[in-house]
Amino acid sequence: MELIKKHPVISLIIISLMAGGALSLISNLGRLIEGRGNIIPLFWEGVFAAPFVGAVIILPIMLLALEVIGLICESKGNQMRGIRIFDLMSLALGSLYEVMFLAVVKNIEGADWEEQLSNAAKHTPIYTKAGVTVFSIFLISIIGYLVLQYVHIENMAPLVVVLSISAMYLGIIQLIVLTIQVFELKPGSSDLVDFFLLILPACCILMAARTILKKIHEWNTMKMEMGKIEEEPILTLSEKILENANLWPALAVLLMFPLLGIIIMILVLFGQAPDSIVKAWTETSDWTLSQRQAPPNLYYDEHYLCTVAAGGHRRIVKPIRKGVRHGHEVIVNRQLCIANAFEELIQEKTPRIHRAVRSFYDRYGFPVAKLIRKKWQADVVYIIMKPLEWIFLAVLYLSDVHPENRIAVQYMGKVPEYRH
C-alpha cells in the first residue's frame, strides 16, 4: 500500500498489466474448458496478449475509475495524490487510443467525402478544411484546463477563471460531438467495442468538474481584500457577481459564446470559414452528422495487379474501364487484362504449369499486394511488371488465333475461379 502511495503511476501500470494477464488467461481457460484449443498454445497466447489487454483495455477503465475517485475526494475538500498525472495520462493516452481506434477499427482514411475509396475504407469524420478550427478549440480547452490546474487562485482574476472554465466547456462539447459522430452501435449487435469511445469524454467531464470544484474551494477559503474597487458602484456590482464562486460554472456558460465568437473571428484571419465549426461535422460522409453522400467505394481484391490498376496514378497505370471480379466492381487496365488472358491461356493449354504458376502467385502475390498502400507504390509495381506484360502479350500472339478478343473480354462479367 505504501508503494502505491509513493509511486501511483508505476503502480497503476503494473496493476493494469497484471489484470490484463489475468483476464487473458481466464479467457483462454474458458476456451480450454470448451475444448477449443490446447493448454500450452493457449497459455503462451495469454502471456503475449497480457500487455495489449492491460494497456488498451484495463488501463483506460482504471483511469476512468481514478477520475471518479478524484472527483469524490475533491467534493469532500481533499485532493487525491497523483491526480494531475492521471489527468495528463487520460488526455494523452485517451487521444492516442482514440486516433488508433478510428484508424484501425473504423478503417478511416484522411480523405474528404468527395473522394472515392476502396473496399471497407471510410472517409474522415472531420472535414479536413475545417480541421484547424477543431484543433484550435481542443488546444484552447486544454490551455484552459492547465491554467486552472497549475495556477493558484491567488494569482488569477475571477474573470480569467471563468473564461478558462468556458474554454473547457467548448472542448468537452466538441469532444462529445466527435463521439456522437463516430459512435456506432447497431441494433441487435453484440459488438460493444464502440463503448470504449465513451471513456475519453467521461474522463474529461470528470476532470473539468473536479477542477472547477477545486477552484471554488480555493476561492472560498481565501481572504479577499476589496481595496479601492468598492469606491466604484458599477465595478462593485461586477465584483460581487464574480466574487461568488458558486456562480462561476453558470457564468462560464454565458461567456462560452463570446469566447467562441472571438476564436472564430481570429481563425477567419487565418483562412478558416466562419461556419467551419458546423461544416467540420456536416461536410462529411459515412457518419452520424454527415450531410454528404460519398461515391460508392470501389472494390478491388488484395491481388497486386488489381491493386495496381485501381490504386496507381491514372496517367501511369492507364485504367481503361470497370470490370467484374467475384461479383464486385473493379478497375482494370490493359496490363491486368493481358496477365489474366495469359493465365487463361496456359490453364487451357498446360494445366500443370498453370497450377504451379497459380501456387507461386498465391504465395507471393498477396503479401506484395498488402504492401501497396500509396499511389507511387502502385506506379512502381506497374513499371516493374512491364517486361512480363510484354512477354505475356508475345505468348498470346504466338499461341492464340484472336489474342485481342481474349484480352478484351477479361473481367466482363464472366467469373472464372482464377483471377489476378
VOPAGU-2260 file (C-alpha; in pm, 1 decimal, decimal comma):
REM VOPAGU-2260
SITE   aa  ch    i         X         Y         Z
SITE  MET   A    0       0,0       0,0       0,0
SITE  GLU   A    1     289,4     233,6      79,4
SITE  LEU   A    2     438,3     162,6    -265,3
SITE  ILE   A    3     110,9     266,0    -432,1
SITE  LYS   A    4     108,6     596,3    -241,2
SITE  LYS   A    5     470,5     677,4    -328,5
SITE  HIS   A    6     459,5     563,2    -691,8
SITE  PRO   A    7      97,2     585,4    -810,4
SITE  VAL   A    8     171,1     586,7   -1185,2
SITE  ILE   A    9     407,3     287,6   -1176,9
SITE  SER   A   10     161,9     103,7    -954,6
SITE  LEU   A   11    -121,4     180,2   -1197,2
SITE  ILE   A   12      73,4      42,2   -1492,7
SITE  ILE   A   13     178,0    -272,6   -1304,1
SITE  ILE   A   14    -176,1    -338,5   -1183,3
SITE  SER   A   15    -311,2    -286,7   -1536,2
SITE  LEU   A   16     -62,8    -535,3   -1684,0
SITE  MET   A   17    -133,3    -790,5   -1411,7
SITE  ALA   A   18    -508,9    -752,0   -1458,1
SITE  GLY   A   19    -462,9    -781,3   -1834,4
SITE  GLY   A   20    -268,6   -1102,6   -1790,7
SITE  ALA   A   21    -530,8   -1244,8   -1555,7
SITE  LEU   A   22    -810,7   -1152,8   -1798,0
SITE  SER   A   23    -626,9   -1310,0   -2091,1
SITE  LEU   A   24    -556,6   -1633,6   -1902,7
SITE  ILE   A   25    -915,9   -1657,3   -1776,6
SITE  SER   A   26   -1045,1   -1607,9   -2129,4
SITE  ASN   A   27    -816,5   -1879,3   -2263,8
SITE  LEU   A   28    -908,4   -2107,1   -1973,0
SITE  GLY   A   29   -1270,2   -2079,4   -2084,3
SITE  ARG   A   30   -1169,7   -2178,3   -2437,4
SITE  LEU   A   31    -973,7   -2472,4   -2297,3
SITE  ILE   A   32   -1273,8   -2593,8   -2096,8
SITE  GLU   A   33   -1487,8   -2571,2   -2409,4
SITE  GLY   A   34   -1232,2   -2784,2   -2593,5
SITE  ARG   A   35   -1129,7   -2510,4   -2840,9
SITE  GLY   A   36    -754,4   -2539,1   -2800,9
SITE  ASN   A   37    -454,8   -2698,5   -2627,8
SITE  ILE   A   38    -323,9   -2581,9   -2292,5
SITE  ILE   A   39      33,0   -2485,9   -2391,6
SITE  PRO   A   40     -51,4   -2272,9   -2700,1
SITE  LEU   A   41    -337,6   -2105,9   -2511,7
SITE  PHE   A   42    -109,3   -2033,4   -2214,4
SITE  TRP   A   43     152,1   -1859,4   -2427,7
SITE  GLU   A   44    -117,0   -1678,5   -2623,0
SITE  GLY   A   45    -247,9   -1542,5   -2293,0
SITE  VAL   A   46     101,5   -1438,0   -2183,0
SITE  PHE   A   47     172,4   -1248,6   -2505,5
SITE  ALA   A   48    -174,8   -1088,7   -2508,8
SITE  ALA   A   49    -144,0    -964,1   -2148,9
SITE  PRO   A   50      41,8    -634,1   -2224,8
SITE  PHE   A   51    -205,3    -547,4   -2500,9
SITE  VAL   A   52    -511,3    -623,9   -2288,0
SITE  GLY   A   53    -362,7    -439,0   -1990,9
SITE  ALA   A   54    -261,6    -128,4   -2186,7
SITE  VAL   A   55    -558,4     -96,3   -2421,5
SITE  ILE   A   56    -849,9    -230,6   -2215,4
SITE  ILE   A   57    -768,8    -233,0   -1842,7
SITE  LEU   A   58    -566,6      91,5   -1818,5
SITE  PRO   A   59    -835,9     321,2   -1969,7
SITE  ILE   A   60   -1101,0     170,2   -1740,5
SITE  MET   A   61    -876,5     218,4   -1437,1
SITE  LEU   A   62    -805,3     580,1   -1533,9
SITE  LEU   A   63   -1179,9     639,3   -1556,7
SITE  ALA   A   64   -1226,6     485,6   -1210,7
SITE  LEU   A   65    -949,0     707,3   -1070,3
SITE  GLU   A   66   -1113,6    1018,3   -1217,3
SITE  VAL   A   67   -1437,5     922,8   -1040,0
SITE  ILE   A   68   -1248,7     877,2    -712,7
SITE  GLY   A   69   -1068,4    1208,9    -766,9
SITE  LEU   A   70   -1397,8    1392,3    -809,8
SITE  ILE   A   71   -1540,2    1233,5    -494,4
SITE  CYS   A   72   -1230,6    1334,2    -294,5
SITE  GLU   A   73   -1244,3    1692,3    -427,5
SITE  SER   A   74   -1613,5    1718,9    -339,6
SITE  LYS   A   75   -1509,8    1648,2      20,4
SITE  GLY   A   76   -1235,6    1910,3      10,5
SITE  ASN   A   77    -946,5    1667,3     -32,9
SITE  GLN   A   78    -710,5    1622,8    -326,4
SITE  MET   A   79    -621,5    1274,8    -446,7
SITE  ARG   A   80    -249,2    1203,2    -462,5
SITE  GLY   A   81    -111,8    1193,6    -818,3
SITE  ILE   A   82    -440,2    1304,6    -975,5
SITE  ARG   A   83    -269,5    1561,6   -1200,0
SITE  ILE   A   84     -50,4    1293,0   -1351,6
SITE  PHE   A   85    -355,5    1072,7   -1401,7
SITE  ASP   A   86    -522,8    1364,9   -1579,3
SITE  LEU   A   87    -231,5    1400,5   -1819,4
SITE  MET   A   88    -229,7    1025,0   -1879,8
SITE  SER   A   89    -602,5    1033,5   -1951,9
SITE  LEU   A   90    -559,2    1315,9   -2203,1
SITE  ALA   A   91    -250,1    1175,5   -2374,6
SITE  LEU   A   92    -344,0     806,7   -2384,2
SITE  GLY   A   93    -710,4     883,1   -2449,5
SITE  SER   A   94    -623,6    1094,0   -2754,2
SITE  LEU   A   95    -374,4     835,2   -2880,4
SITE  TYR   A   96    -616,5     545,2   -2836,5
SITE  GLU   A   97    -897,9     741,6   -2999,2
SITE  VAL   A   98    -687,1     804,7   -3310,0
SITE  MET   A   99    -572,6     440,6   -3319,8
SITE  PHE   A  100    -930,9     317,9   -3273,9
SITE  LEU   A  101   -1058,7     531,6   -3559,7
SITE  ALA   A  102    -773,1     429,2   -3788,9
SITE  VAL   A  103    -767,3      56,0   -3714,1
SITE  VAL   A  104   -1119,7     -40,2   -3601,6
SITE  LYS   A  105   -1316,8     217,1   -3802,4
SITE  ASN   A  106   -1078,5     192,7   -4100,8
SITE  ILE   A  107   -1078,5     570,4   -4150,2
SITE  GLU   A  108    -864,5     735,1   -4415,1
SITE  GLY   A  109    -781,6    1106,3   -4421,1
SITE  ALA   A  110    -995,9    1170,9   -4728,0
SITE  ASP   A  111   -1297,9    1400,6   -4758,2
SITE  TRP   A  112   -1637,1    1278,3   -4874,1
SITE  GLU   A  113   -1591,2    1355,0   -5245,6
SITE  GLU   A  114   -1300,9    1112,6   -5286,2
SITE  GLN   A  115   -1373,8     755,7   -5391,8
SITE  LEU   A  116   -1232,4     498,1   -5152,1
SITE  SER   A  117   -1188,7     125,2   -5183,3
SITE  ASN   A  118   -1322,9    -180,7   -5005,2
SITE  ALA   A  119   -1423,2    -110,4   -4639,8
SITE  ALA   A  120   -1238,8     223,0   -4602,4
SITE  LYS   A  121   -1432,1     519,3   -4458,7
SITE  HIS   A  122   -1395,6     892,6   -4509,7
SITE  THR   A  123   -1268,6    1122,4   -4239,0
SITE  PRO   A  124   -1533,3    1216,2   -3979,0
SITE  ILE   A  125   -1392,2    1571,2   -3963,6
SITE  TYR   A  126   -1393,7    1789,8   -4275,1
SITE  THR   A  127   -1025,9    1848,5   -4346,0
SITE  LYS   A  128   -1071,5    2214,8   -4444,2
SITE  ALA   A  129   -1221,4    2279,1   -4100,2
SITE  GLY   A  130    -952,4    2081,3   -3919,0
SITE  VAL   A  131    -773,3    2393,9   -3796,2
SITE  THR   A  132   -1091,9    2511,6   -3622,2
SITE  VAL   A  133   -1143,6    2177,0   -3448,8
SITE  PHE   A  134    -779,3    2156,5   -3342,5
SITE  SER   A  135    -778,1    2515,8   -3213,7
SITE  ILE   A  136   -1081,9    2459,5   -2991,6
SITE  PHE   A  137    -928,2    2146,0   -2844,1
SITE  LEU   A  138    -599,9    2331,6   -2786,1
SITE  ILE   A  139    -768,9    2627,9   -2615,9
SITE  SER   A  140    -969,7    2394,0   -2392,1
SITE  ILE   A  141    -650,5    2216,6   -2282,1
SITE  ILE   A  142    -488,8    2552,0   -2211,4
SITE  GLY   A  143    -792,0    2647,0   -2000,9
SITE  TYR   A  144    -755,3    2325,6   -1801,7
SITE  LEU   A  145    -380,9    2377,5   -1747,9
SITE  VAL   A  146    -434,7    2735,7   -1630,4
SITE  LEU   A  147    -695,5    2628,6   -1376,5
SITE  GLN   A  148    -498,2    2327,9   -1259,3
SITE  TYR   A  149    -149,7    2476,0   -1227,4
SITE  VAL   A  150    -204,8    2846,1   -1147,0
SITE  HIS   A  151    -309,5    2917,2    -789,4
SITE  ILE   A  152    -621,6    3122,7    -732,4
SITE  GLU   A  153    -419,7    3399,2    -563,3
SITE  ASN   A  154    -257,0    3475,4    -899,7
SITE  MET   A  155    -576,9    3470,9   -1104,9
SITE  ALA   A  156    -850,2    3725,8   -1160,0
SITE  PRO   A  157   -1202,6    3581,5   -1130,4
SITE  LEU   A  158   -1275,5    3666,6   -1495,0
SITE  VAL   A  159    -975,0    3461,2   -1606,1
SITE  VAL   A  160   -1108,1    3166,5   -1405,4
SITE  VAL   A  161   -1449,9    3194,0   -1568,9
SITE  LEU   A  162   -1300,7    3223,0   -1920,5
SITE  SER   A  163   -1083,1    2917,5   -1855,6
SITE  ILE   A  164   -1391,1    2722,7   -1748,1
SITE  SER   A  165   -1564,9    2838,8   -2068,5
SITE  ALA   A  166   -1270,4    2710,1   -2271,3
SITE  MET   A  167   -1300,3    2370,3   -2104,5
SITE  TYR   A  168   -1672,6    2366,4   -2180,1
SITE  LEU   A  169   -1603,9    2426,7   -2550,9
SITE  GLY   A  170   -1353,0    2141,3   -2566,4
SITE  ILE   A  171   -1586,8    1899,4   -2388,8
SITE  ILE   A  172   -1881,0    1989,7   -2613,3
SITE  GLN   A  173   -1667,3    1939,5   -2922,6
SITE  LEU   A  174   -1540,6    1605,5   -2791,0
SITE  ILE   A  175   -1899,6    1495,0   -2729,8
SITE  VAL   A  176   -1990,6    1597,4   -3086,4
SITE  LEU   A  177   -1695,2    1394,3   -3219,1
SITE  THR   A  178   -1807,2    1094,7   -3014,2
SITE  ILE   A  179   -2162,8    1124,4   -3147,1
SITE  GLN   A  180   -2020,1    1149,5   -3498,6
SITE  VAL   A  181   -1821,1     824,9   -3484,6
SITE  PHE   A  182   -2017,5     620,5   -3230,1
SITE  GLU   A  183   -2193,6     328,4   -3396,0
SITE  LEU   A  184   -2398,5      67,3   -3215,8
SITE  LYS   A  185   -2617,2    -133,2   -3449,0
SITE  PRO   A  186   -2946,3    -263,4   -3305,0
SITE  GLY   A  187   -2919,3    -626,7   -3205,8
SITE  SER   A  188   -2539,4    -624,1   -3235,5
SITE  SER   A  189   -2331,7    -790,2   -2964,8
SITE  ASP   A  190   -2024,3    -585,9   -3061,1
SITE  LEU   A  191   -1982,3    -336,5   -2776,5
SITE  VAL   A  192   -1633,9    -218,2   -2870,1
SITE  ASP   A  193   -1761,7     132,6   -2953,3
SITE  PHE   A  194   -1838,9     189,5   -2585,6
SITE  PHE   A  195   -1464,9     246,2   -2535,4
SITE  LEU   A  196   -1515,3     570,8   -2728,3
SITE  LEU   A  197   -1709,9     698,1   -2426,2
SITE  ILE   A  198   -1415,7     667,7   -2185,8
SITE  LEU   A  199   -1227,4     978,9   -2302,0
SITE  PRO   A  200   -1531,0    1214,9   -2288,2
SITE  ALA   A  201   -1627,0    1072,8   -1947,8
SITE  CYS   A  202   -1272,8    1131,1   -1814,6
SITE  CYS   A  203   -1269,5    1487,8   -1948,4
SITE  ILE   A  204   -1607,7    1570,0   -1792,5
SITE  LEU   A  205   -1490,6    1435,8   -1456,1
SITE  MET   A  206   -1162,2    1627,7   -1484,2
SITE  ALA   A  207   -1344,3    1952,4   -1563,0
SITE  ALA   A  208   -1591,9    1907,6   -1276,3
SITE  ARG   A  209   -1313,2    1832,1   -1029,7
SITE  THR   A  210   -1100,3    2125,6   -1148,4
SITE  ILE   A  211   -1392,2    2368,9   -1114,9
SITE  LEU   A  212   -1466,8    2240,3    -764,9
SITE  LYS   A  213   -1102,8    2282,8    -674,4
SITE  LYS   A  214   -1102,3    2649,7    -781,3
SITE  ILE   A  215   -1427,0    2717,9    -595,6
SITE  HIS   A  216   -1280,0    2566,5    -277,8
SITE  GLU   A  217    -960,2    2768,7    -317,7
SITE  TRP   A  218   -1154,6    3092,3    -367,8
SITE  ASN   A  219   -1391,0    3034,8     -74,9
SITE  THR   A  220   -1101,5    2969,9     164,0
SITE  MET   A  221    -901,1    3272,3      56,0
SITE  LYS   A  222    -948,1    3607,5     221,0
SITE  MET   A  223   -1018,7    3878,7     -33,8
SITE  GLU   A  224    -929,7    4246,0       4,7
SITE  MET   A  225   -1164,7    4473,1    -181,7
SITE  GLY   A  226    -949,6    4788,1    -172,4
SITE  LYS   A  227   -1037,8    5080,0    -399,6
SITE  ILE   A  228   -1277,6    4887,0    -618,5
SITE  GLU   A  229   -1552,4    4937,4    -356,7
SITE  GLU   A  230   -1549,5    5309,0    -433,9
SITE  GLU   A  231   -1697,3    5247,9    -782,7
SITE  PRO   A  232   -2062,0    5131,9    -766,6
SITE  ILE   A  233   -2063,2    4968,7   -1115,9
SITE  LEU   A  234   -1739,9    4784,2   -1051,3
SITE  THR   A  235   -1864,7    4679,9    -709,6
SITE  LEU   A  236   -2165,9    4508,3    -867,6
SITE  SER   A  237   -1944,1    4329,2   -1119,3
SITE  GLU   A  238   -1704,0    4231,9    -846,2
SITE  LYS   A  239   -1984,6    4096,3    -631,0
SITE  ILE   A  240   -2107,1    3878,3    -915,5
SITE  LEU   A  241   -1759,8    3740,2    -991,6
SITE  GLU   A  242   -1678,4    3711,8    -622,1
SITE  ASN   A  243   -1948,8    3448,5    -579,7
SITE  ALA   A  244   -1753,2    3138,5    -680,6
SITE  ASN   A  245   -2068,2    2926,9    -687,2
SITE  LEU   A  246   -2182,7    3127,3    -991,7
SITE  TRP   A  247   -1867,5    3056,3   -1193,7
SITE  PRO   A  248   -1996,3    2741,5   -1372,9
SITE  ALA   A  249   -2312,9    2927,0   -1483,4
SITE  LEU   A  250   -2121,6    3241,2   -1584,2
SITE  ALA   A  251   -1883,6    3025,1   -1785,2
SITE  VAL   A  252   -2179,3    2901,9   -1991,0
SITE  LEU   A  253   -2273,0    3263,3   -2073,7
SITE  LEU   A  254   -1915,4    3360,2   -2161,2
SITE  MET   A  255   -1866,3    3046,6   -2368,8
SITE  PHE   A  256   -2048,6    3201,7   -2666,9
SITE  PRO   A  257   -1849,3    3527,8   -2678,8
SITE  LEU   A  258   -1530,1    3325,3   -2638,5
SITE  LEU   A  259   -1628,8    3100,2   -2929,7
SITE  GLY   A  260   -1707,7    3409,3   -3138,0
SITE  ILE   A  261   -1363,3    3555,6   -3065,8
SITE  ILE   A  262   -1194,8    3225,0   -3159,7
SITE  ILE   A  263   -1387,0    3206,8   -3487,6
SITE  MET   A  264   -1302,9    3569,1   -3576,9
SITE  ILE   A  265    -934,0    3505,4   -3516,6
SITE  LEU   A  266    -942,8    3184,9   -3722,6
SITE  VAL   A  267   -1114,9    3368,4   -4011,3
SITE  LEU   A  268    -799,6    3579,2   -4038,0
SITE  PHE   A  269    -607,1    3255,8   -4096,8
SITE  GLY   A  270    -834,7    3137,6   -4376,5
SITE  GLN   A  271   -1098,0    2938,9   -4188,7
SITE  ALA   A  272   -1461,4    2985,1   -4293,3
SITE  PRO   A  273   -1691,3    3143,2   -4031,5
SITE  ASP   A  274   -1912,3    2832,8   -4033,1
SITE  SER   A  275   -1621,7    2586,7   -4005,3
SITE  ILE   A  276   -1739,7    2481,0   -3660,3
SITE  VAL   A  277   -2053,8    2337,8   -3826,2
SITE  LYS   A  278   -1904,5    2223,3   -4156,3
SITE  ALA   A  279   -1642,9    2023,9   -3968,7
SITE  TRP   A  280   -1913,6    1765,3   -3896,6
SITE  THR   A  281   -2169,7    1809,5   -4174,8
SITE  GLU   A  282   -1934,3    1823,6   -4475,6
SITE  THR   A  283   -1862,3    1454,4   -4428,8
SITE  SER   A  284   -1999,6    1119,2   -4534,5
SITE  ASP   A  285   -2048,0     781,0   -4360,9
SITE  TRP   A  286   -2108,4     931,1   -4014,3
SITE  THR   A  287   -2391,7    1034,4   -3778,8
SITE  LEU   A  288   -2393,4    1409,1   -3853,4
SITE  SER   A  289   -2287,6    1377,2   -4217,2
SITE  GLN   A  290   -2492,2    1553,3   -4484,7
SITE  ARG   A  291   -2293,7    1447,3   -4789,6
SITE  GLN   A  292   -2325,4    1134,2   -4998,6
SITE  ALA   A  293   -1988,2     995,6   -5099,2
SITE  PRO   A  294   -1937,6     796,7   -5420,0
SITE  PRO   A  295   -1968,5     422,9   -5355,6
SITE  ASN   A  296   -1648,5     250,5   -5254,6
SITE  LEU   A  297   -1466,0      72,2   -5530,5
SITE  TYR   A  298   -1399,4    -290,7   -5455,5
SITE  TYR   A  299   -1073,2    -450,0   -5554,6
SITE  ASP   A  300    -909,6    -767,9   -5437,7
SITE  GLU   A  301    -591,4    -787,7   -5239,1
SITE  HIS   A  302    -411,2    -910,1   -5552,5
SITE  TYR   A  303    -134,7    -684,7   -5663,6
SITE  LEU   A  304    -238,2    -631,4   -6028,7
SITE  CYS   A  305    -593,2    -541,8   -5922,6
SITE  THR   A  306    -441,8    -314,9   -5660,4
SITE  VAL   A  307    -212,5    -152,1   -5915,4
SITE  ALA   A  308    -490,7     -88,3   -6168,3
SITE  ALA   A  309    -713,2      74,2   -5906,8
SITE  GLY   A  310    -450,1     239,9   -5688,4
SITE  GLY   A  311    -192,5     398,0   -5919,8
SITE  HIS   A  312    -188,9     737,5   -6088,3
SITE  ARG   A  313    -418,4     732,8   -6390,3
SITE  ARG   A  314    -160,3     874,4   -6630,4
SITE  ILE   A  315      78,7     590,8   -6542,7
SITE  VAL   A  316    -129,7     276,1   -6484,1
SITE  LYS   A  317    -384,3     386,6   -6750,4
SITE  PRO   A  318    -713,6     233,7   -6631,5
SITE  ILE   A  319    -940,2     165,3   -6929,9
SITE  ARG   A  320   -1275,0      61,4   -6783,8
SITE  LYS   A  321   -1456,5    -105,5   -6497,8
SITE  GLY   A  322   -1487,1    -480,9   -6477,8
SITE  VAL   A  323   -1630,5    -751,4   -6256,3
SITE  ARG   A  324   -1443,0    -987,2   -6026,3
SITE  HIS   A  325   -1613,2   -1222,2   -5782,0
SITE  GLY   A  326   -1935,3   -1024,2   -5827,7
SITE  HIS   A  327   -1768,5    -692,0   -5735,1
SITE  GLU   A  328   -1685,1    -394,9   -5949,7
SITE  VAL   A  329   -1313,2    -341,9   -6010,8
SITE  ILE   A  330   -1096,4    -109,8   -6218,1
SITE  VAL   A  331    -898,0    -281,9   -6493,5
SITE  ASN   A  332    -615,4    -167,7   -6715,7
SITE  ARG   A  333    -457,8    -334,8   -7017,6
SITE  GLN   A  334    -176,3    -486,6   -6813,7
SITE  LEU   A  335    -426,4    -661,5   -6588,3
SITE  CYS   A  336    -630,4    -788,5   -6884,9
SITE  ILE   A  337    -319,2    -921,2   -7061,2
SITE  ALA   A  338    -197,9   -1100,3   -6748,1
SITE  ASN   A  339    -539,0   -1256,2   -6692,2
SITE  ALA   A  340    -570,2   -1358,6   -7057,2
SITE  PHE   A  341    -225,5   -1519,6   -7036,4
SITE  GLU   A  342    -328,8   -1717,1   -6727,6
SITE  GLU   A  343    -647,2   -1826,6   -6900,8
SITE  LEU   A  344    -443,5   -1944,8   -7198,5
SITE  ILE   A  345    -192,7   -2150,4   -7000,0
SITE  GLN   A  346    -474,1   -2303,8   -6798,6
SITE  GLU   A  347    -626,8   -2425,0   -7123,5
SITE  LYS   A  348    -301,3   -2538,6   -7284,6
SITE  THR   A  349     -88,7   -2656,2   -6990,5
SITE  PRO   A  350    -292,1   -2711,1   -6671,1
SITE  ARG   A  351       7,0   -2840,6   -6473,0
SITE  ILE   A  352     214,5   -2531,2   -6545,5
SITE  HIS   A  353     -85,4   -2318,4   -6460,0
SITE  ARG   A  354    -120,6   -2483,9   -6118,4
SITE  ALA   A  355     247,2   -2417,5   -6046,5
SITE  VAL   A  356     217,2   -2053,4   -6155,7
SITE  ARG   A  357    -102,0   -2008,0   -5954,9
SITE  SER   A  358      56,4   -2162,7   -5645,7
SITE  PHE   A  359     358,5   -1931,2   -5676,0
SITE  TYR   A  360     133,8   -1627,7   -5724,7
SITE  ASP   A  361     -93,0   -1712,3   -5432,0
SITE  ARG   A  362     210,3   -1747,9   -5207,4
SITE  TYR   A  363     387,2   -1423,6   -5302,5
SITE  GLY   A  364     123,9   -1207,9   -5473,0
SITE  PHE   A  365     -92,4   -1148,2   -5166,1
SITE  PRO   A  366     194,6   -1025,0   -4942,7
SITE  VAL   A  367     312,2    -791,4   -5219,3
SITE  ALA   A  368     -39,4    -651,1   -5260,6
SITE  LYS   A  369     -62,4    -572,7   -4889,0
SITE  LEU   A  370     248,6    -355,6   -4917,1
SITE  ILE   A  371      90,4    -136,2   -5187,3
SITE  ARG   A  372     -73,1     145,0   -4992,1
SITE  LYS   A  373      36,9     452,4   -5187,8
SITE  LYS   A  374     -16,4     560,4   -5546,9
SITE  TRP   A  375     356,3     577,6   -5615,1
SITE  GLN   A  376     399,0     218,5   -5492,6
SITE  ALA   A  377     134,7     101,1   -5739,7
SITE  ASP   A  378     311,7     300,3   -6012,7
SITE  VAL   A  379     644,2     127,6   -5934,5
SITE  VAL   A  380     487,6    -219,1   -5946,9
SITE  TYR   A  381     320,0    -131,1   -6277,5
SITE  ILE   A  382     655,0     -30,2   -6429,5
SITE  ILE   A  383     833,1    -339,2   -6290,6
SITE  MET   A  384     562,1    -560,9   -6442,0
SITE  LYS   A  385     603,7    -409,3   -6792,1
SITE  PRO   A  386     861,4    -663,6   -6919,3
SITE  LEU   A  387     639,3    -950,9   -6802,7
SITE  GLU   A  388     340,8    -786,0   -6968,8
SITE  TRP   A  389     529,8    -781,2   -7299,7
SITE  ILE   A  390     624,6   -1148,3   -7258,5
SITE  PHE   A  391     262,3   -1240,5   -7181,9
SITE  LEU   A  392     148,4   -1046,2   -7489,3
SITE  ALA   A  393     406,7   -1217,3   -7712,0
SITE  VAL   A  394     292,1   -1560,4   -7591,9
SITE  LEU   A  395     -71,5   -1467,7   -7658,1
SITE  TYR   A  396       4,3   -1350,9   -8010,8
SITE  LEU   A  397     206,3   -1665,5   -8083,5
SITE  SER   A  398     -49,1   -1909,0   -7938,2
SITE  ASP   A  399    -396,4   -1762,5   -7988,3
SITE  VAL   A  400    -586,7   -1704,6   -8311,7
SITE  HIS   A  401    -765,6   -1395,6   -8174,0
SITE  PRO   A  402    -546,3   -1264,4   -7890,3
SITE  GLU   A  403    -706,2    -921,1   -7873,5
SITE  ASN   A  404   -1051,4   -1073,6   -7841,0
SITE  ARG   A  405    -932,4   -1282,4   -7547,3
SITE  ILE   A  406    -778,2    -973,3   -7386,6
SITE  ALA   A  407   -1087,6    -760,5   -7443,7
SITE  VAL   A  408   -1334,1    -997,0   -7272,4
SITE  GLN   A  409   -1140,1   -1023,6   -6947,0
SITE  TYR   A  410   -1340,1    -912,8   -6640,5
SITE  MET   A  411   -1651,9    -854,5   -6849,2
SITE  GLY   A  412   -1881,7   -1040,7   -6612,1
SITE  LYS   A  413   -1775,7   -1399,8   -6658,0
SITE  VAL   A  414   -1627,5   -1507,6   -6326,2
SITE  PRO   A  415   -1381,5   -1798,1   -6357,7
SITE  GLU   A  416   -1217,8   -1939,9   -6045,5
SITE  TYR   A  417    -884,9   -1774,6   -6125,2
SITE  ARG   A  418    -807,4   -1405,4   -6140,4
SITE  HIS   A  419    -510,9   -1172,5   -6081,5
